[in-house]
Amino acid sequence: MRVFRRLGLLLLLLAGLGLAGTLLLQSDAPAMSLSKSHHSRHGFRNNFEHPPQTPAGLLRFAAHHLRLPQKPVHFPLAQNDPAWLKANTREPTLTWIGHDSFLIQINGFNLLLDPHFTRRASPLPFGRPERLVPPGLKFEDLPRIDAVVISHNHYDHLDLGSVRRLYADHRRSIHFFVPLGLKAWFADQGIHSVSELDWWESRRYKGFEFHATPVQHSSARSGLDRNRTLWAGWVVRNANFSLYFAGDTGYSPDFLETRERLGPFDLAALPIGAYEPRWFMRAMHVNPAEAVQIFQDLQARYAVAMHWGTFRLTDEDMDEPPRALARALSEARIDPDRFFVMQHGETRKLDFLFPEPQGPTALARRSRTAEAAES
């Protein structure tokens, strides 16, 4: 069984890190708009080039990672109130389900980010990684879901079982927002309430704007589809609230442009885990210090940490990212309350984002709109 588990992890690495396409022949990519720099004849690419991850590097990482002793960790689930969440239409809330999965409630609108509720983040039923902490909310405890945002198609972010169950349970209300190229995957599952967006494209839905933004990452679900669908960060906002969701990303200047185009932001959900060893992970996964730099680049009022403590993906200890984040915030002289870490399952009321009825983000946005109209 251990051999099969190791094989499963290796296959996940091949798919999730987007390297299998360098080992196997790629199939033809879909038609691209070659006038856009992140489109190519072979798929999508990042705005800022970085040294490629090689097959030799993958095998070196996998061999070392599989031999690492696993430090025992225990992350207790916080006690939330599912009945209250189901009934809530007034209080703004944030609930961490685990990894990159959040439930956000704003003005009676219920949004899920990269929902993952199943046991494994793997293409194989027996593969690693396995969830170390149960989901902070169960399927049956979710309120009515209005929208789901998917950052990219890696198995720890786009989970087939979760997507199918969500659509079955919330068919009348739910709409999925996905990066370019993923609509066909959803159609194959019989799901058609889907909007796919290229970077800098947007859609309006139930009073909210959804904007896809560039981040530095990759995509793949098999050995033949490397970078054939896009990856994205997301901005979700209405007149009084603006959320930035990074998904998975390495550090790049993309965040400065995102702030210039779509900021300011009330809350940013930023990854802090899956970053060691740096020689291999730097291009695709930020470490906590780089997450703090993104927080500063975005000029967000607050940030919440994600992408840690749920699946063991890389070499750092599972409980190390929050400690490293605390050190990085201290070095940057940033109040730790502004970039906070949640407990799995914790629900946090977001009243602190709305000290005034109109909210500073809405005021800033109206000011920019008025200036643009006058010019």
C-alpha positions in Angstrom: 0.0 0.0 0.0 2.9 2.4 0.7 4.2 1.9 -2.8 0.7 2.8 -4.2 0.6 5.9 -2.0 4.0 7.0 -3.2 3.0 6.4 -6.8 -0.1 8.5 -6.2 1.9 11.4 -4.8 4.3 11.3 -7.7 1.4 11.4 -10.2 -0.1 14.3 -8.3 3.1 16.1 -8.5 3.4 15.5 -12.2 -0.1 16.9 -12.7 -0.4 19.6 -10.0 3.0 21.2 -10.7 2.4 21.2 -14.4 5.5 19.2 -15.3 4.1 16.1 -16.9 3.8 17.9 -20.2 7.6 18.0 -20.3 7.8 14.3 -19.9 4.9 13.2 -22.2 3.8 14.4 -25.6 1.3 17.3 -25.3 -2.0 17.2 -27.3 -2.8 20.2 -29.4 -3.8 23.3 -27.5 -7.1 25.1 -28.1 -7.2 28.1 -30.3 -5.5 31.1 -28.7 -5.7 34.9 -29.2 -2.0 35.4 -30.1 -2.5 39.1 -29.8 -2.4 38.5 -26.0 1.0 38.0 -24.5 -0.1 35.3 -22.1 -1.6 33.2 -24.9 0.6 31.0 -27.1 0.1 28.3 -29.7 0.7 25.7 -27.0 -1.4 27.1 -24.3 -1.1 29.8 -21.7 1.9 31.3 -20.0 2.8 33.7 -17.2 3.4 37.4 -17.7 6.8 37.2 -16.2 9.1 34.4 -17.2 10.9 32.3 -14.6 13.4 29.4 -14.8 11.5 26.3 -15.9 11.0 23.4 -13.5 12.7 20.5 -15.1 11.9 16.7 -15.0 15.2 16.2 -13.2 14.2 18.8 -10.6 10.8 17.2 -10.2 12.3 13.8 -9.5 14.9 15.3 -7.1 12.1 17.0 -5.2 9.8 14.0 -5.1 12.6 11.6 -4.0 13.5 14.0 -1.1 9.9 14.8 -0.1 8.8 11.1 0.1 11.7 10.3 2.5 11.0 13.2 4.8 9.7 12.2 8.3 6.2 13.5 8.9 6.0 15.6 12.1 2.8 14.8 13.9 0.4 17.8 13.8 -3.1 18.3 15.2 -5.2 21.2 14.1 -8.5 21.2 16.0 -11.7 22.3 14.3 -13.3 25.5 15.6 -16.9 25.2 16.5 -19.1 27.3 14.2 -22.9 27.6 14.0 -24.2 26.1 10.7 -27.8 26.9 11.5 -26.9 30.5 12.1 -24.9 30.7 8.9 -27.8 29.2 6.9 -30.2 31.8 8.3 -27.7 34.7 8.1 -28.5 37.4 5.5 -27.3 40.5 7.3 -23.9 39.9 9.0 -20.8 39.9 6.8 -18.8 36.7 7.7 -15.8 34.7 6.6 -15.5 30.9 7.3 -12.3 29.0 6.6 -13.3 25.5 5.4 -9.6 24.6 4.9 -6.7 25.1 2.3 -8.0 27.8 -0.1 -11.7 27.1 0.6 -13.7 29.9 2.2 -17.4 30.7 2.6 -17.9 34.5 2.4 -21.3 36.0 3.2 -21.9 39.6 2.2 -25.4 41.3 2.1 -27.1 37.9 1.9 -24.8 36.7 -1.0 -23.0 33.4 -0.3 -19.7 32.9 -2.1 -17.4 29.9 -2.1 -13.7 30.1 -3.0 -11.9 27.0 -4.4 -14.3 24.6 -2.6 -12.7 21.3 -1.5 -14.7 19.0 0.8 -13.4 15.5 -0.1 -10.8 13.3 1.5 -8.0 13.6 -1.1 -6.5 16.1 -3.5 -5.5 13.5 -6.0 -6.3 12.1 -9.4 -6.3 8.6 -7.8 -8.7 7.2 -5.2 -5.8 6.0 -3.0 -3.3 8.8 -3.8 -1.8 11.5 -1.6 -2.2 14.1 -0.3 -5.0 13.2 2.1 -6.8 15.8 4.1 -5.2 16.2 7.6 -8.2 18.2 9.0 -11.9 17.6 8.2 -13.6 20.4 6.2 -14.6 23.3 8.5 -18.1 23.0 7.1 -19.9 19.9 5.8 -21.9 19.9 2.5 -25.2 19.7 4.4 -24.2 22.6 6.6 -23.7 25.1 3.8 -26.2 27.9 3.3 -27.7 28.5 -0.2 -24.6 29.1 -2.4 -24.9 31.9 -5.0 -21.5 31.8 -6.6 -18.3 29.7 -6.7 -14.9 31.0 -7.8 -12.3 28.6 -9.1 -8.6 29.8 -9.4 -7.2 26.9 -11.5 -7.6 23.2 -12.2 -5.0 21.6 -9.9 -6.6 18.9 -7.7 -6.3 20.7 -4.5 -8.3 23.7 -5.9 -10.7 22.1 -8.4 -12.2 19.0 -6.8 -14.6 17.0 -8.9 -16.6 15.5 -6.1 -17.1 18.9 -4.4 -18.2 20.5 -7.6 -20.7 17.8 -8.5 -22.2 17.8 -5.0 -22.4 21.6 -4.9 -24.2 21.7 -8.2 -26.6 18.9 -7.2 -27.5 20.6 -3.9 -27.6 24.2 -5.1 -28.6 23.9 -8.8 -31.2 26.6 -8.6 -28.9 29.3 -7.2 -25.3 28.5 -8.0 -23.1 30.0 -10.7 -19.4 29.1 -11.3 -16.7 31.6 -12.3 -13.6 30.0 -13.8 -10.5 30.9 -15.8 -10.5 30.7 -19.6 -10.7 27.1 -20.9 -12.4 25.5 -18.0 -16.0 25.9 -19.1 -15.7 22.7 -21.3 -14.6 20.7 -18.3 -17.7 21.8 -16.4 -19.9 21.0 -19.3 -18.5 17.5 -19.3 -19.9 17.2 -15.8 -23.3 18.4 -16.9 -22.7 21.9 -15.3 -23.6 24.8 -17.6 -24.1 27.7 -15.1 -20.5 28.8 -15.7 -18.8 32.0 -16.8 -15.2 31.6 -18.0 -13.0 34.7 -18.0 -9.6 35.7 -19.4 -7.3 37.9 -17.4 -8.8 41.4 -17.0 -12.2 40.3 -18.2 -15.2 40.7 -15.8 -18.9 39.7 -15.4 -21.7 41.1 -13.2 -23.9 38.7 -11.2 -26.4 39.4 -8.5 -25.0 42.9 -7.8 -21.4 41.8 -7.7 -18.5 42.2 -10.2 -16.2 39.3 -10.8 -12.8 40.1 -12.4 -10.1 37.5 -13.4 -6.6 38.8 -12.8 -3.1 37.5 -13.6 -1.1 35.5 -11.2 2.1 33.4 -11.6 1.2 29.8 -11.7 0.3 26.9 -14.1 -2.4 24.3 -14.8 -2.7 20.6 -15.5 -4.9 17.6 -14.5 -3.1 15.0 -16.5 0.2 14.5 -18.5 -1.3 15.8 -21.7 -2.9 19.2 -20.7 -0.2 21.3 -19.2 -1.2 25.0 -19.3 -4.0 24.3 -21.7 -6.5 26.1 -19.3 -5.7 29.4 -17.6 -5.1 30.1 -13.9 -6.2 33.4 -12.2 -6.6 35.5 -9.2 -10.0 37.0 -8.6 -11.5 40.3 -7.5 -15.1 40.1 -6.3 -16.7 43.4 -5.3 -19.9 45.4 -5.0 -20.4 49.0 -4.0 -19.3 48.5 -0.4 -16.9 45.6 -0.4 -13.9 44.5 -2.4 -12.2 41.0 -2.1 -9.0 39.9 -3.7 -8.4 36.1 -3.9 -5.0 35.0 -5.1 -5.5 31.3 -5.5 -2.0 29.7 -6.0 0.8 32.0 -7.1 4.5 32.8 -7.1 5.6 36.3 -6.5 5.5 38.7 -9.5 4.8 42.3 -10.4 1.2 41.3 -11.4 -0.1 42.4 -8.0 1.1 46.0 -8.5 -0.9 46.1 -11.7 -3.9 44.5 -10.1 -3.9 47.2 -7.4 -3.6 50.0 -10.0 -6.5 48.6 -12.1 -8.9 47.3 -9.5 -7.8 48.4 -6.0 -8.2 49.3 -3.3 -9.2 46.1 -1.5 -10.9 45.6 1.8 -9.8 41.9 2.2 -7.2 39.8 0.4 -7.0 36.0 0.8 -3.3 35.1 0.3 -1.4 31.8 0.3 1.3 31.3 2.9 2.1 27.5 2.6 3.6 24.9 0.3 6.8 26.8 -0.3 9.8 24.5 0.5 12.3 23.9 -1.0 12.6 27.3 -2.4 14.8 26.2 -5.3 11.9 24.2 -6.6 8.8 26.0 -5.3 9.7 29.7 -5.7 8.3 30.1 -9.2 4.8 28.8 -8.3 4.3 29.2 -4.6 5.0 32.2 -2.4 6.5 31.9 1.1 5.1 33.9 4.0 7.5 36.8 3.5 6.4 37.1 -0.2 2.8 36.9 0.9 3.4 39.9 3.1 5.0 41.7 0.0 1.8 40.9 -2.0 -0.3 42.3 0.8 1.8 45.5 0.6 1.7 45.6 -3.2 -2.1 45.3 -3.2 -2.5 47.9 -0.4 -5.3 45.8 1.1 -6.7 46.9 4.4 -6.7 43.3 5.7 -5.6 39.9 4.6 -6.4 36.3 5.6 -3.9 33.4 5.3 -4.8 30.3 3.3 -3.1 27.4 1.5 -1.6 25.8 4.7 -2.4 23.2 7.3 -4.9 21.1 5.3 -2.8 19.0 2.8 0.8 18.1 3.1 2.2 19.2 -0.3 5.8 20.3 0.3 8.7 20.1 2.7 8.1 22.7 5.4 6.5 21.5 8.7 2.7 21.8 8.5 2.5 24.3 11.4 5.5 26.4 10.2 3.7 28.9 7.8 1.8 30.8 10.6 5.1 31.2 12.6 6.9 32.4 9.5 4.1 34.8 8.7 4.3 36.3 12.2 8.1 36.8 11.7 7.6 38.4 8.3 4.9 40.8 9.6 7.1 41.8 12.5 10.0 42.5 10.2 7.7 44.6 8.0 6.3 46.4 11.1 2.7 45.4 10.2 0.1 44.8 12.9 -0.5 41.0 12.9 -4.3 41.7 13.2 -4.2 43.1 9.7 -2.9 39.8 8.2 -4.7 37.2 10.3 -4.6 33.4 10.5 -7.8 31.5 11.1 -8.5 28.2 12.8 -10.0 25.4 10.5 -13.8 25.8 10.7 -13.6 29.3 12.3 -16.3 31.8 11.4 -15.2 35.4 11.8 -17.6 38.4 11.5 -16.3 41.0 9.2 -17.8 44.0 10.9 -14.3 45.5 11.3 -14.3 46.0 7.5 -17.3 48.3 7.7 -16.7 51.0 10.3 -18.8 53.4 8.3 -22.0 52.7 6.5 -20.5 53.4 3.0 -17.1 51.9 3.6 -13.8 53.5 2.4 -13.4 51.2 -0.6 -16.8 52.3 -2.0 -15.9 56.0 -1.4 -12.5 55.6 -3.1 -14.1 53.8 -6.1 -16.8 56.4 -6.5 -14.1 59.1 -6.4 -12.1 57.4 -9.1 -15.3 57.0 -11.2 -16.2 60.6 -10.8 -12.7 61.7 -11.8 -12.8 59.5 -14.9 -16.2 60.9 -15.9 -14.9 64.5 -15.6 -11.8 63.7 -17.7 
